[in-house]
Amino acid sequence: MSTPNSIPELVKHARELMQKAVENTRREFSGIRSGKATTSLLDIIRVEAYGSEVPLNQVGMVAAPEARLLTVQPFDKSLAPAIEKAIRESDLGLNPASQGGLIRIPIPSLTEERRKDLVKVIHKLAEEGRVAVRHARGEAHNKVKKMEKIAEDERTRGEKEIQKLTDDHIRQIDQLISAKEAEIMEV
């Protein structure tokens, strides 16, 4: 993207960067296990297949038929052992079992200690998201300050708009934290 050279372009650019930070935080949160089965839990797993490592969703269909169960239906039945091995060796603490071509993955309940650890992890990830939002704000503020041939009240209005965007995006991240924390702590 070219360098923004007007206040509205700067605000638009800052909004895009901040929205990416929020989306990235949301994506990071989806990979964190709560007590519920979610297909995104297995997104990070890569399976040794056809001579290379491929994402699990390219070698099998992942589903969550129950709240505490995931299933993987391999597209090629000969890959079932490799899929099981990849899931077992991941750091997710899951124990898959084959059952007639279908791999069943029960999701164990989280211990209280594990829940608290996960809450710490989401707070760390959220802080990274907030830092990214504040970084976008700082970058936009610096560009506004460097603009020449601009009225002081327009500069102030631009800075206020950027701060309002920052507050909105930080609030979105805080809402993500609240929702994910409630999901994790739910017994």
N, C-alpha and C positions, 0 to 999 in steps of 0.2 A: 504494500500500500504506500502511496506517496505521502509525504509529510503533510499533516493537516496544517492549513494556514489561515483558518478562520475559527472563531470561537465555536460556532455550531459543528464544524468538522472535528475540532478537538474533543468536544463533548461526545460526539458520536463515536469517535475512536476510543475514548476512555470507557464509554458504556460497553463497547464490544469486548475490550480487554477484561473489564470487571465481570461481564457475563460469562466469559470463558473461565475465569477463576471460580465462579460459583458452580458452573457445570462440571469442572474438573473435581471440585470438592464433592459434588453429588455422585460422580462416577467412583471416586475413591471410597465413599461411604458404602456404595452398593456392593463392593467387594468384601466388606467387613461382615463377618458372620454374626447374626443374632440367633435367637433360638429357632427362627423359622427357616424353612427350606426356600431358597430362592435360586433360580437358574443362574443368575449372575455370579453366584458363589464360585462356580466352576470355570468362570471366564479366564482365570489366570493359568489354568492347567494346560500344559502342552504335552502331547502324546507322541511317542516315537512311532512313526508310521511311514511306510514307503521310503525309508532311508533318510528321513528328516523329522524334525520336531514340528508338529502342527497343532494349532489350537484345538481343544477338545470338541468345540462345536462344528469343526470341519470333518470330524470322523464319526460323529454320533449326534443323535437328537437328544437334547437335555430337557427334562420336564420335571415339574414339581407337583405330582398328583395329590400329595397330602402335605399338611403343615410341617411334618418332621421327616419327609422322605423326598429324595431326588431320584430320578431314574435316568439312565443313559441307554438309548437304543442305538447300538453301533450300526453304521451304514454297511460295514463289512464285518461279518461275524468273527472273522479271523483276528480282528484287532481287539476283541474283548479283553484278552489277557493284558495287552499293552495299556489299554484304557484303565483297567483296574489298578495296574501297577503305578501308573502316573497319578491316579487319585490317592492311592495309599501313601505314596512317597511325597506328596505335597505336604506343606506344613499346616494343612487345614484340620488335621486330626480326624479324618474320616476313614471309615472301614467299609469299602464296597464289597458286594457279594453278587456273583452272577447267578441268574435264575432263568434258564431256558433262553439264552440270547439277550436277556434284558439285565442290565447291571443296576442293582438296587443299592442306594446309598442312604442309610438311616442317618439323620442329623441328631447327634446326642444333645441332651440338655446342657446348657452352660452352667458351670459352677459359679457361685457368687464372686469368687476371686477372679475368675476369667472374665466375668461381666465387667468388673471394675477395671481390669486391665484394658478391655476393649473400649470402655468409656474414655480412658486416658488416651488411647490411640486416636479416637475420633476428635478429641479436643486438640491433639497435636496436628492432625490433618486439617482441622478447621482453622487453626491459627495460620497454617501455611496458606490457606485460601484467603484469609483476611490480609495477610502480608502482601499477597499478589494484588488484591484490590487496592490496598494503600499505595503500593508501588505504582499502579496505573494512575492513581490520583496525583502522586508526586510528579510523575512524568508529565501529566497534563498541566499541573500548576506551573511547572518550570517553563513549559512551552508558552503558556499564557503570559507569564512574566517577560519572556523574551520577545513577545510580539511588539512590533513597532506600528506607528500610525493607528493606534487604537485608543479610544476614549477611556478614561479611568473608570467611569461608571460601567462601561461595557466589560472591562477587565474584571471588575468586582462581581458583576452579574455572572460572568463565566465561571469565576472561582466558586461562587455560591452554588451554581448549578452542578459543578463537578463534586463539591462536597455533599450535595443532596444525593447524587448518584452513589457516592461512596457509602453514605449512611444506609441507603436502600439495599445495596449489595451486601454490606456487612450484616444487616438485619436478615437477609435471605439465608446467609450462612448460619446465623444464630438459630433460625427456624429449622434448618437442616439438622443442626446439632440436637435440638430439643426432640425432634421426631426420632432420630436415630438412637438417642440415649433412651428414650421411652421404649423403643423397640427392643433394645438390648436388655434393659432392666426388667422387662416384662417376663414374669416367670411362667 
